[in-house]
Amino acid sequence: MPSRTVQHMLAKAGESFSQVVMAARLRRARVHLLDPVYADLSVADIAFHCGFLDVSSFYRAFRAAYNVTPKSLREQAGTIPPE
């Protein structure tokens, strides 16, 4: 499918490609933060693993999307990495 067609379809849905990508990255990060398998990774490592280049922008986007910081979510879920 041509990229222009995808852009038109997303525009009709009120979204952009970058918004779709951001939402997917945030969902993946949330899953990793809640999964005990990833408890040995820091929040920054998870952010980088999910495609974020800057930890502070990850924190801002995550808090805006889920109304909780990544660290707080991890604490609530009981999946805090060992120090």
Secondary structure, 3 states (H helix, E strand, C coil): CCHHHHHHHHHHCCCCHHHHHHHHHHHHHHHHHHCHHHCCCCHHHHHHHCCCCCHHHHHHHHHHHHCCCHHHHHHHHCCCCCC
